[in-house]
Amino acid sequence: MKNVITSICLIAIAVLAGSLPAQAGRDLDAIRSRGVLRCGVYGPSLPGFSAPDSQGNWQGFNADICRAMAITILNDVSKVEFVPVSTQTRFPALANGEVDILASNVTWTLTRDAGVNRFNFPAVTFYDGQAIMVPRSLNVASAKKLNGVTVCVQPGTTTELNLSDYFRENNLKFTPVVIESVDELRRAYDDGRCEAWTNDFTSIAGERTLLTNPDDHVVLPERLSKEPLGLTIRQGDEEFSNLAAWTVYALIDAEESGITQSNAEETTRSTENPAIRRLLGTEGNMGEALDAASADYALQIIKTLGNYGEIYNRHLGPDTPLGLDRGLNDTWKAGGLLYAPPAR
C-alpha cells in the first residue's frame, strides 16, 4: 500500500508541475526585475555589427539581434542597454554580471562552452571565417606566400591562436604585432607597422572601409578557420538560453517562410499555414511555452525589425559599405547554413 500511495503522490506532483507556468531562471528574473536587457557589444565600434551613430544610438546587425531579444523578454524594443566590451573585457563582463548577454562576434568553441566560466551559446547568428588583409603593393595573392611578414592581431582571441596554427601548419614564419584596441590596430596597419592584418573576415571587411585608402588593400582568399559567431550567456539559466535561441530561430524561420516587416501583420489574417500561424502566435501556445513576454513575440519582432535577411541586408548586405554576399549566412533552401528547428 505504501508503494501505491508513493506512486500516486509522484504522479500527482508530476501532473501539477506540468500544469504550472514555467518559472523564470536566475538571469531572466534579474532582467525582468530591472526592466532592461544589458547587451555586451563590441566597442567602440565594429562596422556593420555594432557602432553608435551620430546621436549615440547603437546600430548594426548585432545591435538589432539584441533589440529582438528585448522584444521577446520585455515586449519593448527600446529596453536594451548597450555595453561596449573588448576582446579582453567581454568574458569578465559576462561572468561577473555586468552584461546579461554578449552579441560581440564571439566564436563558439569547446573550451568556452566547457571551460572554467562555462558559457552557453544558444544559437549561431553568423557563420564566419578568419581572413588576412594585406596592401596590394605587397603583390601577394595567397596567404601561403606570407613567409616572414609582420601581422597585426588582437590578443586573447581565437584569431591569435588560429594565426599561429596556420603559419606553423604551412611552415611559415611571422612576427605578431599584438594590440588590443582595434582603433590602434587599424592605425598600426594603415601606417605600415605591420604588413598584414588578420581577424574574422567580416571584421576585416568592415575595418577596410575605415582605412585611408581602402582600395589599396585586399583580403586574401584563404579562410584560416571556422568561426561560428553567436549569442553568449552564462550557464545556469535554461529559460534565458531558450529565449535567446528561439529569438534567433524566429528571425530565420520568418525569412524562410517569406514573412517580412511589411507583410507580417497581413499574414496573421490571411494564412492558413499551421506552421506560420504557430510562429506568429495566432495558433498554439508557443509564446507561453517559451515564457516569452507575449504570445505573438515573433510577430512583434518581425514587424519592428524584419526577418533575418532584412536585418542582414540593412547592415551587411550588397547596398552597405561592407557589401557582403549572404554565402553561408543564407537559408538552407538557398544553399546556406541557416536552419531553424520547427516551432511546434
Secondary structure, DSSP 8 states (H G I E B T S, - for coil): -HHHHHHHHHHHHHHHHHHS-----HHHHHHHHHTSEEEEEESS-BTTTBEE-TTS-EESHHHHHHHHHHHHHHS-TT-EEEEEE-TTTHHHHHHTTS-SEEEEEEE--HHHHHSSS-EE---EEEEE-EEEEEEGGG---SGGG-TTEEEEE-SSSHHHHHHHHHHHHTT--EEEEE-S-HHHHHHHHHTTSSSEEEEEHHHHHHHHTTSSSGGGEEE-S---S-EEEEEEEESS-HHHHHHHHHHHHHHHHHHHTT--TTTHHHHHHH---HHHHHHHTSSS-HHHHHT-SSTTHHHHHHHHH--HHHHHHHHTSTTSSS----GGGSBGGGTSSB------
